[in-house]
Each structure stands twice: as C-alpha cells, then as structure tokens.
C-alpha cells in the first residue's frame, strides 16, 4: 500500500521538512535491514502517525519517512522482534509460483508486479493462464447464454438504433475481436451485419496460440457461412500492450469495428488502457462496441455479476494456480464504496470491489531463468480481484476523454446492462 493512500491526523509526530535524503531511511532500506516486507514498514509508519509506536517521522517529498537516528534503529529492532514473535503464531503457507516463468516475459512481470506491489490479481491474468478445457467452454458458440445478461440480444436486436445502421453503405467493414470477447455473444450480430453490409475481414487477437486455434475451430464454419467474401485472420498479441498497426490497417473505404466485450470489464482502468493502446491504430470514423453493467438496485446488489459461473470459473482457475484454496487460505469479500442510494439507478456512481481476504500468511516464491523473487501476503490482507466503478453517468465524459463520442446506447429490459457504440472523433 502506498503511503499516499492514507492521511491520518498527526499530533506529536515530528513534521519538519527534509532536504537531505541522508537523514531518512528509505522503506526498501529498512526492509532489508530488518528482514521485513515493505508493507510492514508502511504499517510501522502508519502506526507512528497514530502514536502506536515511538518512531520519529519527517516529511520528505510529500511523504512521511523514518528519521535516520539511533533512537529509530532501536525502536525498529524492537518492532521487528515483536513481529517475529507474532508471526510464529500466524499460520503460514508457502506457494511456489515458478511455473509462471514459461509465459511471455512481459506477462510474467505484469502478474508478479501486481501480486507483490499492488496486492491485486489482474483479471487479464486469468485469461492468459486459461487451460485448454476452459478455452473450449469460452469459445463455444453453441453454449447456452446466461439469461441475466442478454448480451447477444442487445447486440443483434433490430431497433431504431441498430448498430449496422451507423455504418456507411458503400464502406466495407473490418470486424476485430479480442480474446476478451465471447464469440457466442456476437454470433447473431455478425449474421445481421453480414446480411446488410459488406464485411471485408474478420480478425481475432488472442494472447496465446491456443486461443487463436480455438477461435478458428469454433467459428470458421460459421464465419464462412455468414461472411462468404471475408477473410478470417488470427493474431497472437496483447491488445492492451502490444503495437497493433498491422491488425487495424484498412483501405480508404473501410471502417474498423472493434469488439471489446465479455462478461464484464471489472476494472474501468483496464478498459481505458486498452482503448488508449488501440487509439494509435484507429482512425477517424472507426467504431468500438463495449458493454457495461448498470446499477439497477433491483439486480446485482448481491454481486450476481461477480458470481456468474463464467467469472468464478475463470478467477478460481487462476487462484488455484497460486496454490490457494477457498476456506483454508482465503474467503471472498464483496464491498460497496461511495454509493449514493438517493440517486436514480441510472445516475448512481461509486464502486464495487471483489477481494480475497487471506486466512493465512502466504509466502510466495518465484524462480525462473536466473531470476528469483520472494514476497509475502500477510494474514488478513485484502487482495483485489475486481474494482468495478458504477460509471454509467460518467461514460460519455470517459469516452470524450478517450477521443470518442457515444453514438448509441442500448439497454436490456431489466436495465442491468448496456451495449455502447463509440465512434472515434
């Protein structure tokens, strides 16, 4: 946890400003000196601010830091010894996650950084680590839809704001989908679009070769029937990180339509980072179709969105990959934050969080190709699985900041979910 994220009242704590870094201890330095984690050092600083220990702190570059003094060295020695006595009473589990080393180096770094420093499991990581069996389920176009989310009907229904109606009739369309899009969702939409517009190409972006193979296996025949003149191409890339110029390339009379769909975008930051990445490859007039959950209090107040079979299967598979077991090692926690219940459902803001609460102190070890890393999740730590912002009210502003206008907004009858069509300005 970063020190900037808490700001308790200060009374007797030293508050003079420091110009010379030699008179402070850096957190990483304290961590190595006393054999504790940097999280523990931050906890000592927080406790000092609450006058629960005798450490002297000073302001340095807008943060509270530990003074480099004999008094503080003695105090930290006592705190570390006290912590070791406490740790002996805490159940500990050791988990070797070296098997992550076989992945793409940047994916490994992203996962380890989030696990260690952000104490969160990125939803993307669960897709990167999907086993073949999970891919079979995920890309099965014949599977039964969950009746609660009606995404396919929202996308394909013929209304005054039919998505294909926003495409120029004399332009060809390039349809681009990612591994985060469930193919069964847009099956009906493809059939409708291909009957009304000229589809030039269908492109799939997956994180792994297995995803590309599975996509072709499940959809080749369907696409050949729906879009007889379209070429089907698969790319192995990271849609929110890799440069994708060749994927999004188009002719003078082509329009790119990008599908950023799935069961949900559980973190708006992940959605915006993906859009920012592909912005460099899209041009004026291109479209993005995405979906967001709405905050109708009649639905989803019990976190149905997080407890769908798909979401649980995907996340539990990755959690098991960390050698953690529900009940023994952790429990799920769902939290509302800053929700104004006085507002209408369509204008509510705030967030929902989905966490793991640790029942044990977890010691992780990673070693691969000469690189070794060890870090700890303390007992009681809250590990973020999802941070979902209730963003319907803010969506047009979010889209404008990304360089898009909201062209169409289509909700289901239960008003639990919306399909949004965005066009690049």
Number of C-alpha atoms within 10 A of each C-alpha: 13 11 15 9 6 9 11 9 9 12 10 11 17 16 15 10 14 15 11 8 13 10 14 19 18 16 18 13 12 18 18 11 12 15 12 17 19 21 20 19 23 19 14 20 22 18 15 20 23 15 15 11 15 17 24 22 23 19 17 17 11 10 13 24 25 26 22 16 14 9 12 17 18 12 15 21 13 12 19 18 12 11 13 14 11 10 14 9 8 14 12 18 16 14 16 15 18 18 13 20 16 11 13 13 10 10 19 16 14 14 17 20 14 16 19 17 13 14 19 20 23 20 19 19 17 20 21 18 17 19 14 12 8 16 17 15 13 23 21 18 19 11 10 8 13 12 7 15 19 18 25 18 14 23 26 20 16 14 10 8 14 18 23 19 14 13 21 13 12 10 16 20 27 25 21 20 23 23 28 20 21 23 23 20 21 21 19 16 21 22 16 19 20 20 13 13 18 19 23 22 19 20 19 22 24 25 21 19 14 14 26 18 13 18 24 17 13 18 18 12 10 15 20 13 12 18 21 13 14 19 14 17 14 20 19 16 19 19 22 17 14 12 14 20 12 9 18 20 14 18 12 7 10 21 25 25 23 22 22 22 23 17 20 19 21 23 18 17 13 15 14 15 15 17 19 15 17 20 17 12 14 22 17 13 15 21 25 20 19 20 23 24 23 22 25 17 15 11 15 16 12 11 15 12 20 22 12 13 11 16 16 13 15 20 21 16 17 21 18 11 17 16 15 18 13 15 10 10 19 21 14 15 14 15 11 15 11 10 14 12 10 8 10 11 19 16 16 22 19 14 18 21 19 20 21 23 19 22 20 19 19 20 15 20 15 17 15 13 8 5 9 10 13 13 17 22 21 20 18 13 18 19 21 21 23 22 20 21 22 22 21 20 14 13 15 17 15 17 17 15 11 16 16 22 19 19 15 17 13 19 19 15 9 13 18 22 23 22 21 21 24 24 21 19 13
